[in-house]
Amino acid sequence: MGKTTQEDVRGATQVWYYDFVKIKSFGKNIQEATVFEFGKTGVLSAKSKTNAVGKTGNPLIDAANGK
């Protein structure tokens, strides 16, 4: 603290996070997260996708997933 400037933050890596949940009437529910990481030049430097089902913080979705 006390040393980071606004320009340092603007020039940092940018991460976009997309969360997707589909509650099915029958069968398993779907919960996925996709993450895109962009470097300082704005070019995509990494991406990842997960389909782990865990606690979402939404009681209805968590109950539907058995959490």
Order of alpha helices (4+ residues) and beta strands (2+ residues): alpha-beta-beta-beta-alpha
